[in-house]
Amino acid sequence: MDASQKAAFCTPIAAQLLPNRLMVIEKLSSEQVRDFCVVGTGPVGMALALELENLGHEVLLLEAGGQQPDSETGAASKAQIVNPGRHAPMEIAVCRALGGTSWTWGGRCVAYDDIDWMDRSYVADAHWPLKHDELRPWYRRAAEYLLCGNDQFSTPYHQQLSGGLTLDFVERWARESRVILEHRDQLLQSTRIKLSLRSTVTAVNISTGGDRVESLTVSTPDGPVMVRAKKFILAMGGVETTRLLLHTQRNWPQHFGGSEWPAGTLLHGTHFG
């Protein structure tokens, strides 16, 4: 599905997305400082914003696209894919629109395997900052947001197989992969979440000491704006987040892995077919 086909497919539903504009900001302000600024409105960004709202925080939610996918906005995410066998086309991997890549996601949900958390001798210093057991309690909440039922990803299979093989793994599927359609009402009716569409983050502005983010430079239809918050969360996906960090690394060469292991060095798309 190319960008124009994707936009045509999404338009009839997406045109209904903003019945309530209470939380949609028409013009960003450089003066207001919110508790959190979340960049990206895909499944992760949406879930984070709603969780932060439940905790009583004021959230600014930035989205580079509009309320529906369109080919002009999507062109900003173009990239040269050196090996098409290792990465999906950008028209599928990235979607600049309210709801993010939930517009093109197939709805398949799987849990991590314990082996995913093991250190790799051939990847220097690539360690998880937490343990799998620390993540497991959050599977249930994630399943709720992703509309895939519960957090049971295994079922007993007592027959012994050779070679260490097992058949107890379960994958789940979302009943609606376009999760924006399920969560939009809560998102749009929130009094604590403010959404700014067509707001593309172009720079991460780090303090002189290099130890904290002071603001984000955001490109809007009215020109660039400096957005301030107490904390910033980048939920832009693997490709777009890496692009922004690499751009930031031009001014801070020792950040995000330094020159030897810059952000994105081992980026590998999900196998598909």
C-alpha positions as CSV (number, residue, x, y, z in Angstrom):
1,M,0.0,0.0,0.0
2,D,1.6,3.3,-1.1
3,A,1.1,6.6,0.7
4,S,-1.8,7.8,-1.5
5,Q,-3.6,4.5,-1.2
6,K,-3.1,4.5,2.6
7,A,-4.5,8.1,2.8
8,A,-7.5,7.2,0.7
9,F,-8.2,4.1,2.9
10,C,-8.0,6.1,6.2
11,T,-9.9,9.3,5.1
12,P,-13.5,8.1,5.7
13,I,-12.8,7.2,9.3
14,A,-10.2,9.8,10.1
15,A,-12.4,12.6,9.0
16,Q,-14.6,11.9,12.1
17,L,-11.7,12.0,14.6
18,L,-12.0,15.4,16.1
19,P,-15.7,15.9,17.1
20,N,-14.5,17.6,20.3
21,R,-11.8,20.3,19.9
22,L,-11.5,21.2,23.6
23,M,-8.0,19.8,23.9
24,V,-6.7,20.7,20.4
25,I,-4.3,23.7,20.6
26,E,-4.5,26.0,17.6
27,K,-1.2,27.8,18.4
28,L,1.7,26.6,20.6
29,S,3.0,28.8,23.4
30,S,6.7,29.2,24.4
31,E,5.7,30.6,27.8
32,Q,3.7,27.8,29.3
33,V,5.6,25.0,31.1
34,R,3.6,21.7,31.4
35,D,4.4,18.7,33.5
36,F,5.1,16.5,30.5
37,C,5.5,16.8,26.8
38,V,5.0,13.6,24.8
39,V,6.1,13.6,21.2
40,G,4.1,11.2,19.0
41,T,0.5,10.0,19.1
42,G,0.9,6.4,18.1
43,P,-0.1,3.6,20.4
44,V,2.8,4.3,22.8
45,G,2.3,8.1,22.9
46,M,-1.5,7.8,23.4
47,A,-1.1,5.3,26.2
48,L,1.5,7.4,27.9
49,A,-0.6,10.6,27.7
50,L,-3.6,8.8,29.1
51,E,-1.6,7.2,31.9
52,L,-0.1,10.5,32.9
53,E,-3.6,12.1,32.9
54,N,-4.7,9.4,35.3
55,L,-1.9,10.4,37.6
56,G,-3.0,14.0,37.5
57,H,-0.4,15.5,35.2
58,E,-0.8,18.2,32.6
59,V,0.4,16.8,29.2
60,L,1.2,18.4,25.9
61,L,0.9,15.9,23.1
62,L,2.7,16.8,19.9
63,E,1.9,15.2,16.5
64,A,3.8,15.9,13.3
65,G,0.8,15.1,11.1
66,G,-2.8,16.0,10.9
67,Q,-5.9,14.1,12.0
68,Q,-5.5,11.7,9.0
69,P,-2.6,10.4,6.9
70,D,-1.7,12.3,3.8
71,S,1.0,11.8,1.1
72,E,2.4,15.3,1.5
73,T,3.1,15.0,5.3
74,G,4.2,11.4,4.8
75,A,6.9,12.5,2.4
76,A,8.9,14.0,5.3
77,S,9.5,10.5,6.6
78,K,11.2,9.2,3.4
79,A,14.4,7.3,3.8
80,Q,16.8,5.2,1.7
81,I,16.4,1.6,2.8
82,V,19.7,-0.1,1.9
83,N,18.4,-3.6,2.3
84,P,14.6,-3.9,1.7
85,G,14.8,-7.4,3.3
86,R,15.7,-5.9,6.6
87,H,13.1,-3.1,6.9
88,A,9.5,-2.5,5.8
89,P,8.8,0.4,3.4
90,M,8.7,3.7,5.1
91,E,5.0,4.1,4.0
92,I,4.3,1.3,6.4
93,A,6.9,1.8,9.1
94,V,6.1,5.5,9.8
95,C,2.8,7.3,9.7
96,R,2.6,11.0,10.5
97,A,-1.0,11.4,11.7
98,L,-3.1,11.3,14.8
99,G,-2.8,7.6,15.9
100,G,0.6,7.1,14.3
101,T,1.4,3.7,12.9
102,S,-1.7,2.2,14.4
103,W,-3.2,3.1,11.0
104,T,-0.9,0.5,9.3
105,W,-0.3,-1.9,12.2
106,G,-1.7,-5.5,11.7
107,G,-2.7,-5.9,15.3
108,R,-0.3,-8.7,16.3
109,C,0.8,-8.7,20.0
110,V,3.5,-10.9,21.4
111,A,5.4,-10.8,24.8
112,Y,9.2,-10.8,25.2
113,D,11.0,-14.1,25.6
114,D,13.5,-14.4,28.4
115,I,16.2,-14.8,25.8
116,D,15.5,-11.3,24.5
117,W,17.0,-10.0,27.7
118,M,20.2,-11.8,27.6
119,D,23.5,-9.9,26.9
120,R,25.0,-10.4,23.5
121,S,28.8,-10.8,23.4
122,Y,28.9,-9.3,20.0
123,V,27.1,-6.1,21.0
124,A,29.2,-4.0,23.4
125,D,27.5,-2.5,26.3
126,A,24.0,-3.3,25.0
127,H,22.3,-4.0,28.3
128,W,18.7,-3.6,29.3
129,P,18.2,-1.0,32.0
130,L,15.6,-3.3,33.7
131,K,14.8,-6.9,34.2
132,H,12.1,-8.9,32.4
133,D,10.3,-9.5,35.7
134,E,10.1,-5.8,36.2
135,L,8.2,-5.4,33.0
136,R,5.8,-8.4,33.3
137,P,3.3,-6.6,35.6
138,W,2.7,-4.0,32.9
139,Y,1.7,-6.6,30.2
140,R,-1.9,-6.5,31.4
141,R,-2.2,-2.7,31.1
142,A,-0.5,-2.8,27.7
143,A,-3.0,-5.5,26.5
144,E,-5.8,-3.2,27.5
145,Y,-4.5,-0.3,25.5
146,L,-3.8,-2.6,22.5
147,L,-7.2,-4.2,22.7
148,C,-5.8,-7.8,22.6
149,G,-7.6,-9.3,25.6
150,N,-5.5,-10.2,28.6
151,D,-1.8,-10.7,29.4
152,Q,-1.7,-14.5,29.1
153,F,0.9,-15.2,26.4
154,S,1.4,-18.9,27.2
155,T,-0.6,-22.1,27.6
156,P,0.5,-25.4,29.0
157,Y,1.5,-28.0,26.4
158,H,2.7,-31.1,28.1
159,Q,4.0,-33.1,25.1
160,Q,7.8,-33.3,25.1
161,L,9.5,-32.0,21.9
162,S,13.1,-32.5,20.8
163,G,15.8,-29.9,20.5
164,G,14.3,-27.7,23.3
165,L,11.3,-26.7,21.2
166,T,8.1,-25.8,23.0
167,L,4.5,-25.1,21.8
168,D,3.3,-23.1,24.8
169,F,3.8,-19.6,23.3
170,V,0.7,-17.6,22.5
171,E,0.3,-14.6,20.3
172,R,-2.7,-12.3,20.6
173,W,-4.4,-10.0,18.1
174,A,-6.0,-6.7,18.6
175,R,-9.8,-6.6,17.9
176,E,-9.2,-3.2,16.3
177,S,-5.7,-2.5,15.1
178,R,-6.4,1.2,14.6
179,V,-6.4,1.9,18.4
180,I,-7.0,5.6,17.9
181,L,-10.6,4.7,17.1
182,E,-11.0,3.1,20.6
183,H,-9.2,5.7,22.7
184,R,-9.9,8.9,20.8
185,D,-12.9,10.0,22.9
186,Q,-11.0,9.8,26.2
187,L,-8.1,11.5,24.6
188,L,-10.1,14.3,23.0
189,Q,-12.3,15.0,26.0
190,S,-9.5,15.2,28.5
191,T,-9.0,18.5,30.3
192,R,-5.4,17.7,31.2
193,I,-4.1,16.6,27.8
194,K,-3.6,19.3,25.1
195,L,-2.9,18.2,21.5
196,S,-1.0,20.1,18.9
197,L,-1.2,18.8,15.3
198,R,1.2,19.5,12.5
199,S,3.9,20.2,15.1
200,T,7.2,18.6,14.1
201,V,10.1,18.5,16.6
202,T,13.2,19.6,14.8
203,A,15.7,20.0,17.6
204,V,16.3,18.8,21.2
205,N,17.8,21.7,23.1
206,I,20.1,20.5,25.9
207,S,21.4,22.6,28.8
208,T,24.9,24.0,28.8
209,G,26.1,21.3,31.2
210,G,24.7,18.7,28.9
211,D,22.7,16.9,31.6
212,R,19.1,17.8,30.9
213,V,16.7,18.8,28.1
214,E,15.6,22.4,28.4
215,S,13.2,22.6,25.5
216,L,12.2,21.3,22.1
217,T,12.2,23.4,18.9
218,V,8.9,22.6,17.1
219,S,8.1,23.5,13.5
220,T,4.4,24.6,13.2
221,P,2.4,26.2,10.4
222,D,2.9,29.5,12.2
223,G,6.7,29.1,12.4
224,P,9.1,27.6,14.9
225,V,8.2,27.5,18.6
226,M,10.3,26.6,21.7
227,V,8.2,24.2,23.8
228,R,9.1,23.8,27.5
229,A,8.1,21.1,29.9
230,K,9.4,19.6,33.2
231,K,9.9,16.3,31.4
232,F,10.0,15.2,27.7
233,I,9.1,11.8,26.3
234,L,10.0,10.8,22.7
235,A,7.4,8.3,21.5
236,M,8.1,8.7,17.8
237,G,9.0,5.2,16.9
238,G,12.4,3.6,16.3
239,V,13.2,5.4,13.0
240,E,12.0,9.0,13.8
241,T,13.3,9.0,17.4
242,T,16.7,7.9,16.1
243,R,16.7,10.6,13.4
244,L,16.1,13.2,16.0
245,L,18.8,11.9,18.4
246,L,21.3,11.8,15.5
247,H,20.5,15.4,14.7
248,T,21.0,16.3,18.3
249,Q,24.3,14.4,18.4
250,R,25.8,16.9,15.9
251,N,26.0,19.4,18.8
252,W,26.6,16.8,21.5
253,P,28.9,14.1,19.9
254,Q,29.4,12.2,23.1
255,H,25.7,11.8,23.8
256,F,23.6,8.8,22.7
257,G,26.4,6.3,22.3
258,G,29.1,8.7,21.1
259,S,31.0,8.4,17.9
260,E,31.7,4.7,18.2
261,W,28.1,3.6,18.8
262,P,25.9,6.4,17.6
263,A,22.1,6.0,17.9
264,G,20.7,3.7,15.3
265,T,23.9,1.7,14.7
266,L,22.2,-1.7,15.1
267,L,18.7,-0.6,14.1
268,H,16.9,-3.6,12.5
269,G,13.3,-3.6,11.3
270,T,10.9,-6.3,12.2
271,H,10.9,-9.2,9.8
272,F,7.7,-9.1,7.6
273,G,6.3,-11.0,4.7
